[in-house]
Amino acid sequence: MPSTRTAAAKPKVGRPKTGTTQERHAQFLAQALELFMTEGVARTSIARIAATCGVSTRTIYERYSNKDALLIAALKHMVEQDVRAMTNLEQLADPSLATVLTHIGRLMLKKVLEPRMVSFFRIAISEVSHLPELARAVKEVGPERIYQMLANIFKTYADKGELPQLNFMRAAESYCELLIAGPRHKALFGVQEADWDAEAHIAFVVQLFLRGLHGMEQK
């Protein structure tokens, strides 16, 4: 008989027993992505994912042709959830663009600086040269979705006369770079200051960015 200690150490894995097929599949994708993020793409096999998620390798291959296809699907699922959270602005009464950008900035920065996401960025940097098609797919389902969402927001405010008409996609890319690049770089190399203030960083970026956009009206 196994000891109580051994039994308690076993992780709770496997296919969820309740919920719709769609909900069970969403949980499977989340579990698979967690493995990719914590153990690395190269070290995470289909067999490992199957064992952790409580499904057969045949079940996985019936839906996904290979590991890269599964990774892309898992990333896409995560990004779609994140985009929905970023655009869920119903609780903001008649929001200014600064309020919207602050709200989105908090969600983006929190996601980018999650320890598991930092680990995934490190893995991606080391493996991108071996998987160029994966890098392209990640760009399509990740940053480009966020850029398009922001570009649509900027156009909405420009159409109301609150922003100049400009290259909205380029503006979206610039906002994300201002917001994310520095903190992510420091997190990747473990050099983030202990007293770094995320809220102060977001407020500075939003103010700098909006002043820059409005300054373009003068030209």
Salt bridges, closest charged atoms under 4 A:
GLU34 OE1 - ARG116 NH1 2.57
GLU39 OE2 - ARG48 NH2 2.58
GLU62 OE2 - ARG58 NE 3.50
GLU80 OE2 - ARG145 NH1 3.90
ASP82 OD1 - LYS111 NZ 3.77
GLU114 OE2 - LYS111 NZ 3.71
GLU114 OE1 - ARG116 NE 3.26
ASP159 OD2 - LYS155 NZ 2.88
GLU162 OE2 - LYS160 NZ 3.98
GLU193 OE2 - LYS186 NZ 2.97
GLU199 OE2 - ARG106 NE 2.80
GLU217 OE1 - HIS214 ND1 3.65
